[in-house]
Amino acid sequence: MGYGAKNAQNAGIGESIHIEDANQYRGGMDQERRRSNVRTLWQILLAIIGVVAIVQELRKPKADRTWHGKVFDLIPYDFRPPTVERVRSTYWNPGGPVLSRKVFGVGWTPNFGALSRLVGKARA
């Protein structure tokens, strides 16, 4: 019989509480590990989509490269240098959609102007 089994067998009430605390702690670690794995998977997926977008642009004749568009006609990308106007219209456009294409990179970003409009309507 191993040391852990012998101690668990002879454990009193105080020791059993410590074993339960350890099990809860271990469960929390498993949950953190899962979150970390999901986060890593998401980052890898975004990197792959970014590479696909760059390859998509490089396959075009040099004169036709715009460095913005959509991957698979679905996921937006924009690799142009950001401008003040694009930043403003992306992050604060009350008349626009709640999700806008990113100012730089792959995917979408929240439009805080549209979100504030929706919150204002919900309060009214």
N, C-alpha and C positions, 0 to 999 in steps of 0.2 A: 504494500500500500504506500503510495507516494506521500510526501510531506503535506501537500495541499489537501488530499483526501482525508488524511489523519486529522488535520486541524479542523476541517469542515465537520468531521464526525464528532470531534470533541468540543466544537464551538458552543459557547454559551450565547445568550441573547445578544449581548454587546457585539460579539464577533459576527453574528449573522446579519446585523444591521450594516456592518462594514462591507460584508460580501454583497449585500443588495446595493449599497452605494456604488461599489466598484462596477457592478453589472449595469447600473444606470449610466455611469460615466462612460463605460465601454460603448453603450448604445448611442450616446451622444457623439462619440468619436466616429462611429459608423455613419451617422447622419452627416457629419461634417465631411467625411471622406466621399460620400455620395454627392454632396453639393459641389465639392471640389472637382469630382469627376465630370459632373454635368457642365460646370464652368469651363473646364479644360476642353471638353468635347465641343462646346459652343465656340470657343476661341479657334479651335482647329477648323471647324466648319466655316467660320467667317474668313479665316486665312485662305482656305481653298477657294472660296467664292471670289475673294480678292485676286488671287492668282488667275482664275478663269477670266475675270474682267480684264486684267492686264493683257492676257493672251488674246482675248477677243479684240482689244484695241490694236495690238501689234500685228494682227492678221490683216487689218485694213491697210489700204495704201496710205502712205504718210500724210498726204493732203486731206484724207477723210477722217483722220483720228480726232475725236472730240474729247476723249478722256472722261466722258460721262455717258450714261445710258443704263441699260438693264441687262442683267445676266439671266439667261433663260426666259427673257421677256417678262420677268417677275421681280427680281431683286435689284433695286437701284444702286448705282455706284457713281461716284464723282471724285476724280483725282485731279481736278483743276485746283489751282491755288484759291483759297477762300477769299471772298471780297466782303466788305462791310455790308453791302446791300444783300448779298446772299445769306449772310449770317442773320441779319435782321429779319428777312422774309421767311427764313426757315424756322427760327425760334419764336418769332412774335408776328403772327399773321392771323388776326382774329377771324378773317373771312376764309381762311384756308382749312385744309383737312387737319385732323388731330395728329396724324403721323405724317411727317414730311421726309423726303429723302435727305440724307445727311449732307452737310455742307462739304465734308471731305470724308471719304471712306465708303464703306459698303453698308447698305441697310437703311433703316429709318430712324428718326429721332422725334421726340415729342414737340409739338407746336404749342407753346405755352399760351399764346394768344387765343387759339381755338379752345384750349382747355379752360381758360378763364371765361370765355364766352359761354361754354357749356355749364360751368359752375354757376354763373350768373343766371342762366335760364332755369337751372334746377332750384335755385333759391327763390325765384319769383313765383 
